[in-house]
Amino acid sequence: MGIELELHSGRPTRKGSSRETLLRGSYEHGEALASVLSTLDRHGSGKLGWVDPYDDTLFNEQEAQVARQEVTALTQACTNDQQKAALLDLAELLEACAATPGSYLWFMGD
């Protein structure tokens, strides 16, 4: 199980030309990111708990703004360097998404 990340300048589509909107991707921390996010309560108040490790989840720039505040607490709870690297990458992409109007962060689960 893993979660890959892609930052898009507009809403990506599964079919067709999502590559046209691709700004940046993160593909090397999938398993570690899924491991960290799986510890979150899906019914809690946080945005990152919404991420489904088995399906796709999209955050727009407003959701990314809120979710990036959750990463600090998650980083403190990490159990290894791979999880910390995954969260650092996630934090950078959330920051970029929050700063780019009309953008989306695509969490691509297995």
Secondary structure by P-SEA (a helix, b strand, c coil): cbbbbbbbccccccccccccccccccccaaaaaaaaaaacccccccccccccccbbbbbcaaaaaaaaaaaaaaaaacccaaaaaaaaaaaaaaaaaaacccbbbbbccc
